[in-house]
Amino acid sequence: MLCTAFVERVIDEHYQNQINQLMPDENILKEKIKKFREDELHHKDIAYKNEATKKRCLFFIRQNN
């Protein structure tokens, strides 16, 4: 679950960056990406509920950056 939490965090940041860069006339695409991001955030929540603590995740991230 720790790996899942870490991957979902990276995907969340990626989707948020895409949302931030889209132009107003790209609203349909923006809404689709928002839905994808919500799905990934749900997966991250599940990972944390199943033993992937934030403390462990931060340790893993610091060791691999």
mmCIF file of the N, C-alpha and C atoms, coordinates in Angstrom:
data_MODEL
# 
_entry.id   MODEL 
# 
loop_
_atom_site.group_PDB 
_atom_site.id 
_atom_site.type_symbol 
_atom_site.label_atom_id 
_atom_site.label_alt_id 
_atom_site.label_comp_id 
_atom_site.label_asym_id 
_atom_site.label_entity_id 
_atom_site.label_seq_id 
_atom_site.pdbx_PDB_ins_code 
_atom_site.Cartn_x 
_atom_site.Cartn_y 
_atom_site.Cartn_z 
_atom_site.occupancy 
_atom_site.B_iso_or_equiv 
_atom_site.pdbx_formal_charge 
_atom_site.auth_seq_id 
_atom_site.auth_comp_id 
_atom_site.auth_asym_id 
_atom_site.auth_atom_id 
_atom_site.pdbx_PDB_model_num 
ATOM 1   N N  . MET A 1 1  ? 0.808   -1.194 0.000   1.00 0.00 ? 1  MET A N  1 
ATOM 2   C CA . MET A 1 1  ? 0.000   0.000  0.000   1.00 0.00 ? 1  MET A CA 1 
ATOM 3   C C  . MET A 1 1  ? 0.854   1.263  0.000   1.00 0.00 ? 1  MET A C  1 
ATOM 4   N N  . LEU A 1 2  ? 2.025   1.184  0.556   1.00 0.00 ? 2  LEU A N  1 
ATOM 5   C CA . LEU A 1 2  ? 2.910   2.343  0.573   1.00 0.00 ? 2  LEU A CA 1 
ATOM 6   C C  . LEU A 1 2  ? 3.256   2.764  -0.846  1.00 0.00 ? 2  LEU A C  1 
ATOM 7   N N  . CYS A 1 3  ? 3.549   1.810  -1.686  1.00 0.00 ? 3  CYS A N  1 
ATOM 8   C CA . CYS A 1 3  ? 3.874   2.113  -3.086  1.00 0.00 ? 3  CYS A CA 1 
ATOM 9   C C  . CYS A 1 3  ? 2.671   2.751  -3.772  1.00 0.00 ? 3  CYS A C  1 
ATOM 10  N N  . THR A 1 4  ? 1.486   2.219  -3.516  1.00 0.00 ? 4  THR A N  1 
ATOM 11  C CA . THR A 1 4  ? 0.276   2.785  -4.102  1.00 0.00 ? 4  THR A CA 1 
ATOM 12  C C  . THR A 1 4  ? 0.101   4.237  -3.681  1.00 0.00 ? 4  THR A C  1 
ATOM 13  N N  . ALA A 1 5  ? 0.265   4.523  -2.396  1.00 0.00 ? 5  ALA A N  1 
ATOM 14  C CA . ALA A 1 5  ? 0.112   5.894  -1.892  1.00 0.00 ? 5  ALA A CA 1 
ATOM 15  C C  . ALA A 1 5  ? 1.105   6.830  -2.571  1.00 0.00 ? 5  ALA A C  1 
ATOM 16  N N  . PHE A 1 6  ? 2.339   6.383  -2.721  1.00 0.00 ? 6  PHE A N  1 
ATOM 17  C CA . PHE A 1 6  ? 3.370   7.204  -3.340  1.00 0.00 ? 6  PHE A CA 1 
ATOM 18  C C  . PHE A 1 6  ? 3.045   7.477  -4.812  1.00 0.00 ? 6  PHE A C  1 
ATOM 19  N N  . VAL A 1 7  ? 2.675   6.442  -5.535  1.00 0.00 ? 7  VAL A N  1 
ATOM 20  C CA . VAL A 1 7  ? 2.350   6.590  -6.959  1.00 0.00 ? 7  VAL A CA 1 
ATOM 21  C C  . VAL A 1 7  ? 1.138   7.502  -7.138  1.00 0.00 ? 7  VAL A C  1 
ATOM 22  N N  . GLU A 1 8  ? 0.123   7.318  -6.328  1.00 0.00 ? 8  GLU A N  1 
ATOM 23  C CA . GLU A 1 8  ? -1.077  8.147  -6.444  1.00 0.00 ? 8  GLU A CA 1 
ATOM 24  C C  . GLU A 1 8  ? -0.764  9.609  -6.146  1.00 0.00 ? 8  GLU A C  1 
ATOM 25  N N  . ARG A 1 9  ? 0.153   9.869  -5.258  1.00 0.00 ? 9  ARG A N  1 
ATOM 26  C CA . ARG A 1 9  ? 0.555   11.245 -4.954  1.00 0.00 ? 9  ARG A CA 1 
ATOM 27  C C  . ARG A 1 9  ? 1.194   11.899 -6.181  1.00 0.00 ? 9  ARG A C  1 
ATOM 28  N N  . VAL A 1 10 ? 2.051   11.164 -6.845  1.00 0.00 ? 10 VAL A N  1 
ATOM 29  C CA . VAL A 1 10 ? 2.717   11.688 -8.049  1.00 0.00 ? 10 VAL A CA 1 
ATOM 30  C C  . VAL A 1 10 ? 1.695   11.917 -9.165  1.00 0.00 ? 10 VAL A C  1 
ATOM 31  N N  . ILE A 1 11 ? 0.778   10.979 -9.338  1.00 0.00 ? 11 ILE A N  1 
ATOM 32  C CA . ILE A 1 11 ? -0.250  11.121 -10.369 1.00 0.00 ? 11 ILE A CA 1 
ATOM 33  C C  . ILE A 1 11 ? -1.137  12.323 -10.055 1.00 0.00 ? 11 ILE A C  1 
ATOM 34  N N  . ASP A 1 12 ? -1.500  12.493 -8.796  1.00 0.00 ? 12 ASP A N  1 
ATOM 35  C CA . ASP A 1 12 ? -2.312  13.641 -8.378  1.00 0.00 ? 12 ASP A CA 1 
ATOM 36  C C  . ASP A 1 12 ? -1.632  14.952 -8.765  1.00 0.00 ? 12 ASP A C  1 
ATOM 37  N N  . GLU A 1 13 ? -0.364  15.073 -8.458  1.00 0.00 ? 13 GLU A N  1 
ATOM 38  C CA . GLU A 1 13 ? 0.379   16.290 -8.796  1.00 0.00 ? 13 GLU A CA 1 
ATOM 39  C C  . GLU A 1 13 ? 0.426   16.503 -10.314 1.00 0.00 ? 13 GLU A C  1 
ATOM 40  N N  . HIS A 1 14 ? 0.608   15.428 -11.046 1.00 0.00 ? 14 HIS A N  1 
ATOM 41  C CA . HIS A 1 14 ? 0.653   15.516 -12.509 1.00 0.00 ? 14 HIS A CA 1 
ATOM 42  C C  . HIS A 1 14 ? -0.684  16.020 -13.067 1.00 0.00 ? 14 HIS A C  1 
ATOM 43  N N  . TYR A 1 15 ? -1.776  15.416 -12.619 1.00 0.00 ? 15 TYR A N  1 
ATOM 44  C CA . TYR A 1 15 ? -3.093  15.849 -13.087 1.00 0.00 ? 15 TYR A CA 1 
ATOM 45  C C  . TYR A 1 15 ? -3.369  17.301 -12.703 1.00 0.00 ? 15 TYR A C  1 
ATOM 46  N N  . GLN A 1 16 ? -2.998  17.681 -11.479 1.00 0.00 ? 16 GLN A N  1 
ATOM 47  C CA . GLN A 1 16 ? -3.238  19.064 -11.055 1.00 0.00 ? 16 GLN A CA 1 
ATOM 48  C C  . GLN A 1 16 ? -2.450  20.045 -11.921 1.00 0.00 ? 16 GLN A C  1 
ATOM 49  N N  . ASN A 1 17 ? -1.234  19.694 -12.275 1.00 0.00 ? 17 ASN A N  1 
ATOM 50  C CA . ASN A 1 17 ? -0.440  20.546 -13.168 1.00 0.00 ? 17 ASN A CA 1 
ATOM 51  C C  . ASN A 1 17 ? -1.110  20.677 -14.535 1.00 0.00 ? 17 ASN A C  1 
ATOM 52  N N  . GLN A 1 18 ? -1.647  19.583 -15.036 1.00 0.00 ? 18 GLN A N  1 
ATOM 53  C CA . GLN A 1 18 ? -2.345  19.641 -16.324 1.00 0.00 ? 18 GLN A CA 1 
ATOM 54  C C  . GLN A 1 18 ? -3.570  20.542 -16.236 1.00 0.00 ? 18 GLN A C  1 
ATOM 55  N N  . ILE A 1 19 ? -4.349  20.394 -15.180 1.00 0.00 ? 19 ILE A N  1 
ATOM 56  C CA . ILE A 1 19 ? -5.545  21.217 -14.980 1.00 0.00 ? 19 ILE A CA 1 
ATOM 57  C C  . ILE A 1 19 ? -5.162  22.692 -14.953 1.00 0.00 ? 19 ILE A C  1 
ATOM 58  N N  . ASN A 1 20 ? -4.105  23.013 -14.242 1.00 0.00 ? 20 ASN A N  1 
ATOM 59  C CA . ASN A 1 20 ? -3.667  24.406 -14.104 1.00 0.00 ? 20 ASN A CA 1 
ATOM 60  C C  . ASN A 1 20 ? -3.213  25.016 -15.429 1.00 0.00 ? 20 ASN A C  1 
ATOM 61  N N  . GLN A 1 21 ? -2.740  24.203 -16.347 1.00 0.00 ? 21 GLN A N  1 
ATOM 62  C CA . GLN A 1 21 ? -2.205  24.715 -17.604 1.00 0.00 ? 21 GLN A CA 1 
ATOM 63  C C  . GLN A 1 21 ? -3.240  24.792 -18.733 1.00 0.00 ? 21 GLN A C  1 
ATOM 64  N N  . LEU A 1 22 ? -4.390  24.202 -18.529 1.00 0.00 ? 22 LEU A N  1 
ATOM 65  C CA . LEU A 1 22 ? -5.401  24.217 -19.585 1.00 0.00 ? 22 LEU A CA 1 
ATOM 66  C C  . LEU A 1 22 ? -6.033  25.598 -19.720 1.00 0.00 ? 22 LEU A C  1 
ATOM 67  N N  . MET A 1 23 ? -6.380  25.920 -20.944 1.00 0.00 ? 23 MET A N  1 
ATOM 68  C CA . MET A 1 23 ? -7.009  27.198 -21.256 1.00 0.00 ? 23 MET A CA 1 
ATOM 69  C C  . MET A 1 23 ? -8.526  27.110 -21.015 1.00 0.00 ? 23 MET A C  1 
ATOM 70  N N  . PRO A 1 24 ? -9.175  28.266 -20.852 1.00 0.00 ? 24 PRO A N  1 
ATOM 71  C CA . PRO A 1 24 ? -10.628 28.262 -20.616 1.00 0.00 ? 24 PRO A CA 1 
ATOM 72  C C  . PRO A 1 24 ? -11.437 27.534 -21.692 1.00 0.00 ? 24 PRO A C  1 
ATOM 73  N N  . ASP A 1 25 ? -10.974 27.553 -22.923 1.00 0.00 ? 25 ASP A N  1 
ATOM 74  C CA . ASP A 1 25 ? -11.714 26.889 -23.995 1.00 0.00 ? 25 ASP A CA 1 
ATOM 75  C C  . ASP A 1 25 ? -11.515 25.366 -24.001 1.00 0.00 ? 25 ASP A C  1 
ATOM 76  N N  . GLU A 1 26 ? -10.742 24.852 -23.054 1.00 0.00 ? 26 GLU A N  1 
ATOM 77  C CA . GLU A 1 26 ? -10.501 23.411 -22.945 1.00 0.00 ? 26 GLU A CA 1 
ATOM 78  C C  . GLU A 1 26 ? -11.244 22.820 -21.745 1.00 0.00 ? 26 GLU A C  1 
ATOM 79  N N  . ASN A 1 27 ? -12.417 23.347 -21.477 1.00 0.00 ? 27 ASN A N  1 
ATOM 80  C CA . ASN A 1 27 ? -13.168 22.967 -20.288 1.00 0.00 ? 27 ASN A CA 1 
ATOM 81  C C  . ASN A 1 27 ? -13.596 21.500 -20.287 1.00 0.00 ? 27 ASN A C  1 
ATOM 82  N N  . ILE A 1 28 ? -13.949 20.961 -21.435 1.00 0.00 ? 28 ILE A N  1 
ATOM 83  C CA . ILE A 1 28 ? -14.359 19.555 -21.494 1.00 0.00 ? 28 ILE A CA 1 
ATOM 84  C C  . ILE A 1 28 ? -13.197 18.656 -21.069 1.00 0.00 ? 28 ILE A C  1 
ATOM 85  N N  . LEU A 1 29 ? -12.024 18.922 -21.600 1.00 0.00 ? 29 LEU A N  1 
ATOM 86  C CA . LEU A 1 29 ? -10.839 18.153 -21.218 1.00 0.00 ? 29 LEU A CA 1 
ATOM 87  C C  . LEU A 1 29 ? -10.519 18.354 -19.740 1.00 0.00 ? 29 LEU A C  1 
ATOM 88  N N  . LYS A 1 30 ? -10.638 19.579 -19.268 1.00 0.00 ? 30 LYS A N  1 
ATOM 89  C CA . LYS A 1 30 ? -10.362 19.886 -17.860 1.00 0.00 ? 30 LYS A CA 1 
ATOM 90  C C  . LYS A 1 30 ? -11.276 19.072 -16.931 1.00 0.00 ? 30 LYS A C  1 
ATOM 91  N N  . GLU A 1 31 ? -12.541 18.985 -17.273 1.00 0.00 ? 31 GLU A N  1 
ATOM 92  C CA . GLU A 1 31 ? -13.483 18.217 -16.445 1.00 0.00 ? 31 GLU A CA 1 
ATOM 93  C C  . GLU A 1 31 ? -13.150 16.726 -16.447 1.00 0.00 ? 31 GLU A C  1 
ATOM 94  N N  . LYS A 1 32 ? -12.714 16.208 -17.574 1.00 0.00 ? 32 LYS A N  1 
ATOM 95  C CA . LYS A 1 32 ? -12.307 14.794 -17.633 1.00 0.00 ? 32 LYS A CA 1 
ATOM 96  C C  . LYS A 1 32 ? -11.093 14.541 -16.752 1.00 0.00 ? 32 LYS A C  1 
ATOM 97  N N  . ILE A 1 33 ? -10.120 15.425 -16.817 1.00 0.00 ? 33 ILE A N  1 
ATOM 98  C CA . ILE A 1 33 ? -8.908  15.267 -16.006 1.00 0.00 ? 33 ILE A CA 1 
ATOM 99  C C  . ILE A 1 33 ? -9.241  15.404 -14.523 1.00 0.00 ? 33 ILE A C  1 
ATOM 100 N N  . LYS A 1 34 ? -10.156 16.302 -14.185 1.00 0.00 ? 34 LYS A N  1 
ATOM 101 C CA . LYS A 1 34 ? -10.582 16.432 -12.785 1.00 0.00 ? 34 LYS A CA 1 
ATOM 102 C C  . LYS A 1 34 ? -11.182 15.125 -12.285 1.00 0.00 ? 34 LYS A C  1 
ATOM 103 N N  . LYS A 1 35 ? -11.974 14.467 -13.122 1.00 0.00 ? 35 LYS A N  1 
ATOM 104 C CA . LYS A 1 35 ? -12.569 13.177 -12.741 1.00 0.00 ? 35 LYS A CA 1 
ATOM 105 C C  . LYS A 1 35 ? -11.483 12.122 -12.556 1.00 0.00 ? 35 LYS A C  1 
ATOM 106 N N  . PHE A 1 36 ? -10.515 12.063 -13.456 1.00 0.00 ? 36 PHE A N  1 
ATOM 107 C CA . PHE A 1 36 ? -9.408  11.113 -13.318 1.00 0.00 ? 36 PHE A CA 1 
ATOM 108 C C  . PHE A 1 36 ? -8.661  11.365 -12.014 1.00 0.00 ? 36 PHE A C  1 
ATOM 109 N N  . ARG A 1 37 ? -8.418  12.659 -11.712 1.00 0.00 ? 37 ARG A N  1 
ATOM 110 C CA . ARG A 1 37 ? -7.698  13.028 -10.493 1.00 0.00 ? 37 ARG A CA 1 
ATOM 111 C C  . ARG A 1 37 ? -8.470  12.586 -9.250  1.00 0.00 ? 37 ARG A C  1 
ATOM 112 N N  . GLU A 1 38 ? -9.781  12.793 -9.259  1.00 0.00 ? 38 GLU A N  1 
ATOM 113 C CA . GLU A 1 38 ? -10.605 12.362 -8.126  1.00 0.00 ? 38 GLU A CA 1 
ATOM 114 C C  . GLU A 1 38 ? -10.498 10.855 -7.909  1.00 0.00 ? 38 GLU A C  1 
ATOM 115 N N  . ASP A 1 39 ? -10.485 10.094 -8.993  1.00 0.00 ? 39 ASP A N  1 
ATOM 116 C CA . ASP A 1 39 ? -10.327 8.641  -8.885  1.00 0.00 ? 39 ASP A CA 1 
ATOM 117 C C  . ASP A 1 39 ? -8.995  8.284  -8.236  1.00 0.00 ? 39 ASP A C  1 
ATOM 118 N N  . GLU A 1 40 ? -7.939  8.969  -8.631  1.00 0.00 ? 40 GLU A N  1 
ATOM 119 C CA . GLU A 1 40 ? -6.616  8.688  -8.079  1.00 0.00 ? 40 GLU A CA 1 
ATOM 120 C C  . GLU A 1 40 ? -6.543  9.081  -6.596  1.00 0.00 ? 40 GLU A C  1 
ATOM 121 N N  . LEU A 1 41 ? -7.180  10.183 -6.236  1.00 0.00 ? 41 LEU A N  1 
ATOM 122 C CA . LEU A 1 41 ? -7.210  10.586 -4.826  1.00 0.00 ? 41 LEU A CA 1 
ATOM 123 C C  . LEU A 1 41 ? -7.952  9.545  -3.986  1.00 0.00 ? 41 LEU A C  1 
ATOM 124 N N  . HIS A 1 42 ? -8.985  8.964  -4.562  1.00 0.00 ? 42 HIS A N  1 
ATOM 125 C CA . HIS A 1 42 ? -9.704  7.899  -3.861  1.00 0.00 ? 42 HIS A CA 1 
ATOM 126 C C  . HIS A 1 42 ? -8.786  6.694  -3.640  1.00 0.00 ? 42 HIS A C  1 
ATOM 127 N N  . HIS A 1 43 ? -8.002  6.343  -4.640  1.00 0.00 ? 43 HIS A N  1 
ATOM 128 C CA . HIS A 1 43 ? -7.058  5.232  -4.493  1.00 0.00 ? 43 HIS A CA 1 
ATOM 129 C C  . HIS A 1 43 ? -6.041  5.540  -3.390  1.00 0.00 ? 43 HIS A C  1 
ATOM 130 N N  . LYS A 1 44 ? -5.573  6.783  -3.332  1.00 0.00 ? 44 LYS A N  1 
ATOM 131 C CA . LYS A 1 44 ? -4.614  7.174  -2.296  1.00 0.00 ? 44 LYS A CA 1 
ATOM 132 C C  . LYS A 1 44 ? -5.249  7.052  -0.909  1.00 0.00 ? 44 LYS A C  1 
ATOM 133 N N  . ASP A 1 45 ? -6.506  7.478  -0.784  1.00 0.00 ? 45 ASP A N  1 
ATOM 134 C CA . ASP A 1 45 ? -7.212  7.353  0.498   1.00 0.00 ? 45 ASP A CA 1 
ATOM 135 C C  . ASP A 1 45 ? -7.318  5.897  0.925   1.00 0.00 ? 45 ASP A C  1 
ATOM 136 N N  . ILE A 1 46 ? -7.607  5.028  -0.013  1.00 0.00 ? 46 ILE A N  1 
ATOM 137 C CA . ILE A 1 46 ? -7.690  3.594  0.289   1.00 0.00 ? 46 ILE A CA 1 
ATOM 138 C C  . ILE A 1 46 ? -6.335  3.086  0.778   1.00 0.00 ? 46 ILE A C  1 
ATOM 139 N N  . ALA A 1 47 ? -5.272  3.518  0.139   1.00 0.00 ? 47 ALA A N  1 
ATOM 140 C CA . ALA A 1 47 ? -3.930  3.082  0.540   1.00 0.00 ? 47 ALA A CA 1 
ATOM 141 C C  . ALA A 1 47 ? -3.640  3.502  1.980   1.00 0.00 ? 47 ALA A C  1 
ATOM 142 N N  . TYR A 1 48 ? -3.976  4.749  2.334   1.00 0.00 ? 48 TYR A N  1 
ATOM 143 C CA . TYR A 1 48 ? -3.723  5.209  3.699   1.00 0.00 ? 48 TYR A CA 1 
ATOM 144 C C  . TYR A 1 48 ? -4.589  4.473  4.714   1.00 0.00 ? 48 TYR A C  1 
ATOM 145 N N  . LYS A 1 49 ? -5.779  4.097  4.321   1.00 0.00 ? 49 LYS A N  1 
ATOM 146 C CA . LYS A 1 49 ? -6.653  3.334  5.219   1.00 0.00 ? 49 LYS A CA 1 
ATOM 147 C C  . LYS A 1 49 ? -6.132  1.924  5.435   1.00 0.00 ? 49 LYS A C  1 
ATOM 148 N N  . ASN A 1 50 ? -5.258  1.477  4.541   1.00 0.00 ? 50 ASN A N  1 
ATOM 149 C CA . ASN A 1 50 ? -4.725  0.112  4.607   1.00 0.00 ? 50 ASN A CA 1 
ATOM 150 C C  . ASN A 1 50 ? -3.234  0.100  4.930   1.00 0.00 ? 50 ASN A C  1 
ATOM 151 N N  . GLU A 1 51 ? -2.857  0.875  5.942   1.00 0.00 ? 51 GLU A N  1 
ATOM 152 C CA . GLU A 1 51 ? -1.517  0.800  6.530   1.00 0.00 ? 51 GLU A CA 1 
ATOM 153 C C  . GLU A 1 51 ? -0.439  1.678  5.905   1.00 0.00 ? 51 GLU A C  1 
ATOM 154 N N  . ALA A 1 52 ? -0.700  2.379  4.829   1.00 0.00 ? 52 ALA A N  1 
ATOM 155 C CA . ALA A 1 52 ? 0.328   3.247  4.245   1.00 0.00 ? 52 ALA A CA 1 
ATOM 156 C C  . ALA A 1 52 ? 0.254   4.596  4.955   1.00 0.00 ? 52 ALA A C  1 
ATOM 157 N N  . THR A 1 53 ? 0.987   4.721  6.036   1.00 0.00 ? 53 THR A N  1 
ATOM 158 C CA . THR A 1 53 ? 0.929   5.961  6.810   1.00 0.00 ? 53 THR A CA 1 
ATOM 159 C C  . THR A 1 53 ? 1.711   7.059  6.116   1.00 0.00 ? 53 THR A C  1 
ATOM 160 N N  . LYS A 1 54 ? 1.331   8.283  6.369   1.00 0.00 ? 54 LYS A N  1 
ATOM 161 C CA . LYS A 1 54 ? 2.028   9.411  5.760   1.00 0.00 ? 54 LYS A CA 1 
ATOM 162 C C  . LYS A 1 54 ? 3.484   9.453  6.220   1.00 0.00 ? 54 LYS A C  1 
ATOM 163 N N  . LYS A 1 55 ? 3.732   9.100  7.465   1.00 0.00 ? 55 LYS A N  1 
ATOM 164 C CA . LYS A 1 55 ? 5.094   9.107  7.981   1.00 0.00 ? 55 LYS A CA 1 
ATOM 165 C C  . LYS A 1 55 ? 5.978   8.149  7.174   1.00 0.00 ? 55 LYS A C  1 
ATOM 166 N N  . ARG A 1 56 ? 5.485   6.948  6.935   1.00 0.00 ? 56 ARG A N  1 
ATOM 167 C CA . ARG A 1 56 ? 6.247   5.982  6.137   1.00 0.00 ? 56 ARG A CA 1 
ATOM 168 C C  . ARG A 1 56 ? 6.459   6.495  4.719   1.00 0.00 ? 56 ARG A C  1 
ATOM 169 N N  . CYS A 1 57 ? 5.428   7.072  4.147   1.00 0.00 ? 57 CYS A N  1 
ATOM 170 C CA . CYS A 1 57 ? 5.508   7.560  2.777   1.00 0.00 ? 57 CYS A CA 1 
ATOM 171 C C  . CYS A 1 57 ? 6.542   8.674  2.669   1.00 0.00 ? 57 CYS A C  1 
ATOM 172 N N  . LEU A 1 58 ? 6.557   9.604  3.612   1.00 0.00 ? 58 LEU A N  1 
ATOM 173 C CA . LEU A 1 58 ? 7.533   10.679 3.587   1.00 0.00 ? 58 LEU A CA 1 
ATOM 174 C C  . LEU A 1 58 ? 8.948   10.145 3.732   1.00 0.00 ? 58 LEU A C  1 
ATOM 175 N N  . PHE A 1 59 ? 9.154   9.143  4.567   1.00 0.00 ? 59 PHE A N  1 
ATOM 176 C CA . PHE A 1 59 ? 10.465  8.517  4.706   1.00 0.00 ? 59 PHE A CA 1 
ATOM 177 C C  . PHE A 1 59 ? 10.907  7.934  3.364   1.00 0.00 ? 59 PHE A C  1 
ATOM 178 N N  . PHE A 1 60 ? 9.992   7.221  2.697   1.00 0.00 ? 60 PHE A N  1 
ATOM 179 C CA . PHE A 1 60 ? 10.298  6.614  1.410   1.00 0.00 ? 60 PHE A CA 1 
ATOM 180 C C  . PHE A 1 60 ? 10.642  7.671  0.380   1.00 0.00 ? 60 PHE A C  1 
ATOM 181 N N  . ILE A 1 61 ? 9.870   8.744  0.321   1.00 0.00 ? 61 ILE A N  1 
ATOM 182 C CA . ILE A 1 61 ? 10.110  9.810  -0.640  1.00 0.00 ? 61 ILE A CA 1 
ATOM 183 C C  . ILE A 1 61 ? 11.472  10.450 -0.390  1.00 0.00 ? 61 ILE A C  1 
ATOM 184 N N  . ARG A 1 62 ? 11.788  10.732 0.856   1.00 0.00 ? 62 ARG A N  1 
ATOM 185 C CA . ARG A 1 62 ? 13.069  11.382 1.172   1.00 0.00 ? 62 ARG A CA 1 
ATOM 186 C C  . ARG A 1 62 ? 14.241  10.481 0.817   1.00 0.00 ? 62 ARG A C  1 
ATOM 187 N N  . GLN A 1 63 ? 14.088  9.195  0.952   1.00 0.00 ? 63 GLN A N  1 
ATOM 188 C CA . GLN A 1 63 ? 15.160  8.268  0.636   1.00 0.00 ? 63 GLN A CA 1 
ATOM 189 C C  . GLN A 1 63 ? 15.374  8.129  -0.866  1.00 0.00 ? 63 GLN A C  1 
ATOM 190 N N  . ASN A 1 64 ? 14.371  8.509  -1.652  1.00 0.00 ? 64 ASN A N  1 
ATOM 191 C CA . ASN A 1 64 ? 14.447  8.306  -3.102  1.00 0.00 ? 64 ASN A CA 1 
ATOM 192 C C  . ASN A 1 64 ? 14.466  9.602  -3.901  1.00 0.00 ? 64 ASN A C  1 
ATOM 193 N N  . ASN A 1 65 ? 14.736  10.696 -3.280  1.00 0.00 ? 65 ASN A N  1 
ATOM 194 C CA . ASN A 1 65 ? 14.846  11.983 -3.999  1.00 0.00 ? 65 ASN A CA 1 
ATOM 195 C C  . ASN A 1 65 ? 16.257  12.505 -3.961  1.00 0.00 ? 65 ASN A C  1 
# 
